[in-house]
Amino acid sequence: MNPATMDRIPRGSDLTVDEMAALRDVIARNVSSTATVSRPSREKLLSLGLISAGMGLLMPTPAGRIVARMMQ
């Protein structure tokens, strides 16, 4: 899903326990290496627009921060 065309923020229930843990890890570090998140989790978080990737790093998006905060 392209975050620019997102019609709703994903819910925590859209994520598995492992995906939520990966999202929280990226947020806690603010910037993470792509190696710190499993490929399936990384692909799902990217497709939902919860993280972004660039130069081998993962960064949380505002939507990702909202989802993680809602599930605390």
N, C-alpha and C positions, 0 to 999 in steps of 0.2 A: 504494500500500500504506500503510495506516495503521500508523505505528510502534508504536502500542499493541497491535496484533494481529500484529506481525511474528513469524514462527515461526523465522526464521534471519536472521543478519546477511548482507547481500549480499556476494558475493566480488568482488574486483577484476576477475575475468574477466567479471562481469556488466556492466562498463562499457567504453565505447570509450576510446581514447587521449584524445580531446577531453574526454569526461566526467570521466575521472580527473584530467586537468589542471585542469579547472574546480573539482573537489572540492578538490584541493590548493591552488588559489588562494584559495578561500573559507577554508580552514583557516589558511593563512599570514597572511591579513589578519584573521582571527577574526570580522570582520563585513564583508560586501561589499555594494555596491549591486547591485540586480538587473540593472543595465545591464552589469555586468562579466562576466556569464555568458550565453552564448547561450540563447535560449528552449528549444530542444530539450534541451540539456544540463541546464538548470535544471529543466525538467519531469521528466526522468528521475531526477535526484538527489532531487527532492522526493518523487516517487512511491515511491522506494526507502527513504525516511526517512533519507537521508544528510545532508541539509541541511533547515533550516526557514526559513520566510519570515515576515516581519512588518514593517510600516511601511516597505516598500520596501527592506528589507535582507535579506540571506541570512546565516544563521549555521550553522556546522557542528553536527551532532548527535554524541553520543557514538559512535553506530554509524559515522558518517562518519569520525570520527577513527580508529577501529579499522581500517576498510577502507583508509584511506590509509596507515596505519602498516604494515599487513600487506604492502602492495605496494611498500615502499621497498627 
